[in-house]
Amino acid sequence: MKAVVPFNMPRPLGRELEYVADTAARGQLSGDGQYTREVQRLLSAAHNGAKVLLTPSGTHALELAALLLDLEQGDEVILPSFTFSSVANAFLLRGARLVFCDVRRDTLNLDETQVQRLITPRTRAIVPVHYAGISCEMDALCQIGAAAGVAIVEDNAHGLFGEYHGRPLGTFGSMSALSFHETKNFSCGEGGALVINDATLANRAEIVREKGTNRSQFFRGAVDKYTWMDIGSSYLLGEMLAAFLLGQLEQRALVESRRRQLCERYDRSLAAWAAQNGVSQPAVPDGVGSANHLYYLVLPSLQSRTALMKHLNEKRIGSVFHYLPLHLSPMGRSLGGQTGDCPVTESISDRLLRLPLFSTMTDAEQDIVLAAVQQFSVAG
């Protein structure tokens, strides 16, 4: 049965289909064409001029970052347990030992107060994940990383165009990863990008991304032929997807404004209900500009979350929970994860529920969601 209000509804917002048709007419379907270059230019400008390379997914961007770190067997990477498996896999594939860290109760971001005790002589990277588009405490994390000589790799899949004390998310680490999956604020179905803030990594990143060859230099006329130079893989986004993505990014002002309006309205309209029912709403610290990627509620218990999901489903309203703790997954346990390692993550993951949020959501659709939530009582 079709939802009255879906959880997510990706739609063209501007000239996406026109650009895709143009790409098809030109017969330029492989990556690094004019649309790729234009998207990379826009993203570079939004990241203080950093080198940006489009990839087939955010997962591939993280894998490319892990390759550039030259990780060796047994090197350690600190990451939150409350995140998607792609973050873990990217570094595990390079032989790294994963060190799971708990998250803060307020923002659900990597708990910077616990990172220092996890640093060892084998630590090579810290991976902050800007959950829901709300920044981690980057000043503290960057200080820890600098003192230990450890790279910061931001997972900014949720946080494109978000800010921390006036500075764009994704510009703090040596690298940051973006996602353009269909669930993200700006989407081409599947896609990603690696933002390279450390200029010393830029040339090698191009080579690794192009199957280990200097093909990009050849196409720019910098060399008269290209050849195999380094370890690498195929990390180019197809040109039709880049064309669609350009149409999305051109609507940045509309997307940012609308998502801000929707999140602020959820906050205002549900504040009294949340207080009465012991429900937590998203916390945005002072000095943080949220990207408003998703809107969530943290219920008092697993039972109350299950009941609210059932209540919304009966009204044909889409709602979903989110990450299960990585350290307690079958893979995480095989790596040594145990119950109690990350208590906040273990508690939050059982109680978090995401409400519908998409850039073309109407006030009438949000009214339906708000009314349904307000009809629900945790006490039954």
N, C-alpha and C positions, 0 to 999 in steps of 0.2 A: 504494500500500500504506500502510495506516494506521501512523503512528509508534507505537512502544512508549512512547517518551517524547517528546512534542512539544516544540518550542522554547518555545512559549508557549501557554497555554490560558486565555483570559479566561472567567470564570464569575461568575454572581451569587453574592454573599457573604452577603447579608442580606435586606433588604426591597425590593430593586430592582424585582422584578416586581409586587409589591403597589402600589408607588408609581406605576409606569407605568400599571397598570390604573386606578388612582384618577384619574390625569390624563386618561385616555381617557374615563372615565365623566363627569368634569366638563366635558368638551368644551373644555378649555383647552390648546391644542396649541402656540400661538405662544409666543415667549420672554417672559421677565420676569414669569412667574407666581410662585406661592407656592414652588414647588420651586427655581426660580432664585434667589429671594431667600434661601431657607434655605441653599443651597449657598454663595452669596456671603457670607452671614453667617459660616458656618463657616470659610471661607477667609480672610476678613478677620481673624477672631480669631487665626488661625494666623500672620498676617503683621502683628502688632502694630497692628491696627486700620486697616490701609490700605484704600483703596477697591478693590474687586474687581468686575470685570465679566466675566461668562461670555461666551465667543465660540464660534463653530462649530468651531474648531480652534486648536492652538498657532500654526499659520501665520497665522491671522487675528489672533491676539493680537499677534504681531510686526508685522504690517502696520498694525494700529491704533497701536502704539507709534511706528512710523516716521512715520505721518501726524501724530501729536501733536508730533513733533520739528520739524515745518515744514522738512524738508530741502529744499535747493535744488540745482539741477544742479551737480555737481562737488564738493559737500560729501563728506567722506571718513568712512567707517565702518570701524573696525578690528574684525575678527572672526577666529576660528580657521579655518584651511582644513579641519581635521578636525571637520566638523560636517555637518548636513543642509542641503540646498539651500534650505529654507524661510528660514533665517537670512539667506542672501545675497539671495534674491528680495525679501524684505520691504523692504529698503533700496534695492535696485536699482530697484524699481518707482517709488521716489520720486526717482530721478535721481542717487542717491549713487554715488560711486566706492568700490569695495570694496578694502580694504587687508587682504590675507590675512597672518595671523601664524601662526608655528609653535606647537606645543604642547610641554609638558614631557614628558620621557621617563618620569617616574614616574606622574603622575596622568592624563596625556594631556589636560590642561586647558591653556587659553591660557597661554603662557609670559610671565609678568609681566615677566621680565627683558628681553624683546625689545620690549615695547609702547612704552616711552618713545622709542626711536629712530624709531618709525613715526608719532609725533605730528607734525603740521604745522599751520600756521595754518588749514587747511581742515577739520581733524578735528572732527567733531560728536558722535561716539558711539564707545564701546568696548562690545563685546558679549561678555561672558564666558559660556561654556557649561559648566555643571557636569556634566561627562561622568560617566556611570554613577551619578550622584547624589552624587559626591564634589566638594566645594567647590573652586573656584578660589581663589587667594590674594587674597582680597577687600581686605584692608588695603592691600596694595601697589597694586592696581588702582584703588581709590578715591582713594588719595593722588595717583596719576598723573592721574586724571580731574579731581580738584578743582584741582590746580595748573594744568592746561591749560584749565579751564573747559569740560570735555567731559562729556557725559552718559554714565552707565553704564546700559545696558539688559541685564538678566540674562536669558539663556535658561535657565530653570529647568525645562525639560520633563522632565528626569531627576531633579530634586532636591527635589520637594515633600516637606516635613517634614525635610529634611536640615538640618544646622547648620554654622556656622563660628564657632568660639570662643563657643559658647552662643547665637549669634544665628541666627534662621531664615534659610535661603537664600531669596532673593527679596525681602529687605528692604533690600538694600544700594544698589541702583540707584534712579534716579528711577522706573523701571518694571521689571517682570519679567513674563515670559511663562510660562504653564503649559500642559501638554498632557494631555488625557485620551483619547488614542488608545488603541486596544485593546491596544497593547504596553506601556502605562504601568502603574505600580503601582496607580493608581485610574483606572478607565476607564468611558466610556459609548459606546465604539465610535469616535466622532469627537467631539472637544470640546476646549475650551481656556479660558483665562482670562487677562486682563491685570490684574496687580496694580499699583496706582498709589500709589507712596510719596510722590511730590511732589504735595501737596494742591492746588497751583495748576493742575494738569492735570486734576483730577477732573471738574469741571463740563463742560469742553470734551470730555473723553473720552466722556461720556454722549451728547453731541450728535453727535459724529463717528460713534459706534457705531450711532446711530439714524438713519442716512441723512442726517446733517447737520441733523436737526431737534431741537427741544426737546420731543419727545414724552414723554420720561421725566418732565420737570418737569410736563407737563400731567396725566399719570396720577397724580402725587403731589398735584395740586391747587395747585401753585405758580404756574401761569399758567392763564388761562381758555380758551386755545386754543394749538395748536402750529403752528409754521411752519418754513420752511427757514432755517437760521441760519449754516451753515458747510459746508465740504467734508465729505463723509462717505461711508459705505457701509453695507451691512447686515451687522452683526457680532453678531447675537443668536443664542444657542443655543436650539434648540427645547425646549419644556417637557418632553416625554417623555424626552429625553436628560438633562435636568437632574434629573428624577425618578430615573432609573436611577443617575446619579452620586451623588445624595444617599445612596442605599442603600449604595454603595461606600464613601463617606467615613465613614459611620457605623461601618464596620468597620476604622477606622484602626488601633486597637490590635492587632487580629488580623493585619492585613497587615504592619505594621511588625515585629512580633515574629517572624512566620514567615519573612519575607524575610531578616531578620538571622540567624536560625538557619541558613537554607540557605546564605547567603554564608559565614558562619563555618565551616560544615561543609565547604564546598568548599575554603576556605583551609587548614584543618587537614589534611584527608584528602589533598589534592594537593600539600602542601608538599614532601615528600620526593621524589615523582615529578617535580615541577617542577624541583627543584634538580639532580636526576640528568640531566634532559633539556635543561637550559638554557632553561627556560620561565619567563617572568615572570608573576606574579599581580598583581591590583590592589593599588595602594598607597594607604593612607588616612593622610594626614599627621596629626601630633599636633594635637589641638584641633578636628578635623573629625568631625562625626557624619554618616555616610553614609546616604543614603536607600535604599541597596541596590537600585538600579534594575536593574542587570544584572551578570552575572559573566562575566569574560573572561579568556582566556589569550593571551599574546603568545609565539608560537613563534619558534624561531631563524631560520626562513626561510619564504619563500612555499611552497617545496616541502613542508616539514614541515607547514605549515598545511593545504595541500591534501590531504596524506596522512591527517592526523588527521580532517578533515572526511569523507573517503571512508570511513575506518574506522568512524566514528560512524554515517554514513548506512547502511552495510551492516548495522549492528545496529539500524537503524530508530530512531536517536536524532537529534532535530533539533538542528542547530548552524548558525550563520550568521556570516559576517564582518560588517564594519560599513562605515563611510563610506569612500568613495574620496576622495582629496584634491580639494577644490573647485577649487583653482588649476590642476589638471591636467586637469579635465573639459573637454569641448568648449567649454562656456560660459566656464569659467575661463580657458582659453587665449585665447579671443576677447577677453577683458578684459586680456590681457597676462601671464597666469600662465606660468611657465616651470619646467622641471625644475630642482631645486636651490633653489628659493625657500624651501621649508619641508621641510628634510631629515628631521626627526623624523617629521612627518606622512607623508611619502612612504615611510618605512621601516615605520612602525607599521601603516599601512593594509594592507600586503601580508601582515602576519604575525598580525593579531589575529583571534581566534575566540571567539564568544560561546556559552556553554553554556546548556542549558535552565534557566529560572528563572521561576516563576510562583507566586502566593500560595497556591494550593491544591496545589502539588506535594507529594507524599508522601515519606516517608523511603525507601520501597521504590523509588519512581521515581528518587530521587537515587542510591540504591545502584547501580542499573543504569548510570547515567551515570558514576559514580565508577569502577566496575569496568571499564567500557569504556575510559575514559581511561587508567587505570593499566595496562591491557594493551598500550597503544601505546608504542612506543619511537621516539624521533626518529632514532636511528641505524638503525632498521629491524630 
